[in-house]
């Protein structure tokens, strides 16, 4: 049974065993290889464009090159990428909030021109969910997520969910806990609220999530509140959006959380820090957070959405452009 080479996007190609995958069941499992780094001259070959010519039998020499590269990567499992890019790269609209107030549709169009295809809302700036959805469609954007205040979840969850469905959100995210709630009992009560809200959200076709800051990592009676939330929240009802800047400022290692609670973090906020002692927030790639090491564990974490953010950028569009370009080029 021969090995088949099937064209893939850009320099990444996939190998499959010929005849081992029944027709009509979509793309077969395989492993991905980046040709410039692995197979030398293969990268320069032009792939056939006609569907019946897209797969060809790989020579023994080509197979051995691919096999050695795969083995040397130390990876296992049915699908392994030696080099890949993060996708999709989104942006948290809190970064451009002042621009949205002045020109809502123009700002969305500017983000799309940079290359973003996903945005996350932090308020609709006085617009109805229907108007927001229309503006997104005009700009060619989608909004898989939105931040909502915990008060709205407590008092009017049905309206929150109706709005999310109208815009097309797949997640509603509580952005933070008010200071009076930041006791161990307050975190436990919040987790119970999140479980109830998550159950209702799930029934409506939306997922519920919580976004951290740094205060969840300050110990209370020997416990880290973020751990209390993760332990008490039901994974089937409550997801977590990890803010990689704030967890770093809180003195924690995101990789330890990915390992301890795998699959719990479908979304992340991507913003950089200069590190201690001042932890100044900077554009992604301009600080000290080891992005390649963090995102090497993206599958373990369960990450599906990456939202660039900067809380107080001098030039919001320039800031998110720089962060986007860094992540677009990052190989992980």
BELURWO-V841974 format. One record per residue. N is the residue number from 1. PSI is psi in whole degrees, -180 to 180 (NA if undefined). Layout:
n->N psi->PSI
n->N psi->PSI
This chain:
n->1 psi->117
n->2 psi->165
n->3 psi->139
n->4 psi->142
n->5 psi->124
n->6 psi->133
n->7 psi->143
n->8 psi->179
n->9 psi->137
n->10 psi->-138
n->11 psi->-3
n->12 psi->122
n->13 psi->158
n->14 psi->142
n->15 psi->139
n->16 psi->155
n->17 psi->129
n->18 psi->134
n->19 psi->5
n->20 psi->2
n->21 psi->120
n->22 psi->144
n->23 psi->152
n->24 psi->2
n->25 psi->22
n->26 psi->-160
n->27 psi->133
n->28 psi->159
n->29 psi->149
n->30 psi->-168
n->31 psi->145
n->32 psi->143
n->33 psi->141
n->34 psi->110
n->35 psi->-40
n->36 psi->-31
n->37 psi->-13
n->38 psi->-52
n->39 psi->17
n->40 psi->-114
n->41 psi->-17
n->42 psi->-29
n->43 psi->-27
n->44 psi->-6
n->45 psi->141
n->46 psi->127
n->47 psi->144
n->48 psi->149
n->49 psi->-24
n->50 psi->138
n->51 psi->-41
n->52 psi->-14
n->53 psi->2
n->54 psi->-27
n->55 psi->139
n->56 psi->156
n->57 psi->132
n->58 psi->140
n->59 psi->165
n->60 psi->-40
n->61 psi->-43
n->62 psi->-39
n->63 psi->-44
n->64 psi->-40
n->65 psi->-44
n->66 psi->-42
n->67 psi->-43
n->68 psi->-42
n->69 psi->-42
n->70 psi->-44
n->71 psi->-40
n->72 psi->-19
n->73 psi->-17
n->74 psi->12
n->75 psi->160
n->76 psi->-176
n->77 psi->170
n->78 psi->-22
n->79 psi->120
n->80 psi->129
n->81 psi->125
n->82 psi->-30
n->83 psi->131
n->84 psi->170
n->85 psi->155
n->86 psi->136
n->87 psi->142
n->88 psi->151
n->89 psi->122
n->90 psi->-176
n->91 psi->136
n->92 psi->122
n->93 psi->-8
n->94 psi->-31
n->95 psi->-36
n->96 psi->29
n->97 psi->-38
n->98 psi->-33
n->99 psi->-38
n->100 psi->-36
n->101 psi->-35
n->102 psi->-38
n->103 psi->87
n->104 psi->-57
n->105 psi->-39
n->106 psi->-35
n->107 psi->-42
n->108 psi->-41
n->109 psi->-38
n->110 psi->-38
n->111 psi->-41
n->112 psi->-37
n->113 psi->-31
n->114 psi->-35
n->115 psi->-8
n->116 psi->144
n->117 psi->-10
n->118 psi->144
n->119 psi->156
n->120 psi->128
n->121 psi->153
n->122 psi->64
n->123 psi->151
n->124 psi->6
n->125 psi->46
n->126 psi->7
n->127 psi->153
n->128 psi->157
n->129 psi->-37
n->130 psi->-41
n->131 psi->-37
n->132 psi->-45
n->133 psi->-40
n->134 psi->-42
n->135 psi->-39
n->136 psi->-46
n->137 psi->-39
n->138 psi->-35
n->139 psi->-9
n->140 psi->31
n->141 psi->161
n->142 psi->157
n->143 psi->89
n->144 psi->-12
n->145 psi->156
n->146 psi->142
n->147 psi->140
n->148 psi->150
n->149 psi->150
n->150 psi->-29
n->151 psi->-38
n->152 psi->-35
n->153 psi->-40
n->154 psi->-41
n->155 psi->-26
n->156 psi->54
n->157 psi->-35
n->158 psi->-41
n->159 psi->-40
n->160 psi->-46
n->161 psi->-39
n->162 psi->-43
n->163 psi->-40
n->164 psi->-43
n->165 psi->-37
n->166 psi->-39
n->167 psi->-34
n->168 psi->18
n->169 psi->142
n->170 psi->-16
n->171 psi->142
n->172 psi->135
n->173 psi->124
n->174 psi->124
n->175 psi->-32
n->176 psi->169
n->177 psi->133
n->178 psi->153
n->179 psi->-39
n->180 psi->-22
n->181 psi->-2
n->182 psi->56
n->183 psi->167
n->184 psi->-43
n->185 psi->-36
n->186 psi->-40
n->187 psi->-39
n->188 psi->-41
n->189 psi->-39
n->190 psi->-43
n->191 psi->-41
n->192 psi->-40
n->193 psi->-44
n->194 psi->-40
n->195 psi->-44
n->196 psi->-45
n->197 psi->-39
n->198 psi->-36
n->199 psi->-44
n->200 psi->-40
n->201 psi->-44
n->202 psi->-40
n->203 psi->-27
n->204 psi->-6
n->205 psi->21
n->206 psi->150
n->207 psi->150
n->208 psi->144
n->209 psi->166
n->210 psi->139
n->211 psi->132
n->212 psi->159
n->213 psi->-154
n->214 psi->-23
n->215 psi->-20
n->216 psi->-7
n->217 psi->0
n->218 psi->120
n->219 psi->140
n->220 psi->117
n->221 psi->39
n->222 psi->-1
n->223 psi->143
n->224 psi->121
n->225 psi->-34
n->226 psi->-37
n->227 psi->-39
n->228 psi->-44
n->229 psi->-47
n->230 psi->-38
n->231 psi->-38
n->232 psi->-26
n->233 psi->138
n->234 psi->123
n->235 psi->-31
n->236 psi->-17
n->237 psi->-24
n->238 psi->121
n->239 psi->172
n->240 psi->134
n->241 psi->106
n->242 psi->124
n->243 psi->111
n->244 psi->-21
n->245 psi->-51
n->246 psi->-37
n->247 psi->-33
n->248 psi->-43
n->249 psi->-31
n->250 psi->4
n->251 psi->20
n->252 psi->159
n->253 psi->114
n->254 psi->-31
n->255 psi->-34
n->256 psi->-36
n->257 psi->-38
n->258 psi->-40
n->259 psi->-39
n->260 psi->-34
n->261 psi->67
n->262 psi->144
n->263 psi->5
n->264 psi->-2
n->265 psi->73
n->266 psi->-15
n->267 psi->148
n->268 psi->149
n->269 psi->129
n->270 psi->102
n->271 psi->151
n->272 psi->162
n->273 psi->144
n->274 psi->-7
n->275 psi->180
n->276 psi->154
n->277 psi->-18
n->278 psi->-19
n->279 psi->46
n->280 psi->133
n->281 psi->131
n->282 psi->172
n->283 psi->153
n->284 psi->130
n->285 psi->-13
n->286 psi->2
n->287 psi->-150
n->288 psi->-2
n->289 psi->128
n->290 psi->85
n->291 psi->-40
n->292 psi->-42
n->293 psi->-40
n->294 psi->-49
n->295 psi->-9
n->296 psi->-19
n->297 psi->21
n->298 psi->-35
n->299 psi->-40
n->300 psi->-42
n->301 psi->-28
n->302 psi->18
n->303 psi->131
n->304 psi->-16
n->305 psi->133
n->306 psi->113
n->307 psi->111
n->308 psi->143
n->309 psi->150
n->310 psi->125
n->311 psi->-38
n->312 psi->65
n->313 psi->141
n->314 psi->-39
n->315 psi->97
n->316 psi->-47
n->317 psi->-39
n->318 psi->-38
n->319 psi->-50
n->320 psi->-28
n->321 psi->-46
n->322 psi->-42
n->323 psi->-41
n->324 psi->-47
n->325 psi->-37
n->326 psi->-48
n->327 psi->-34
n->328 psi->-35
n->329 psi->-12
n->330 psi->125
n->331 psi->128
n->332 psi->NA
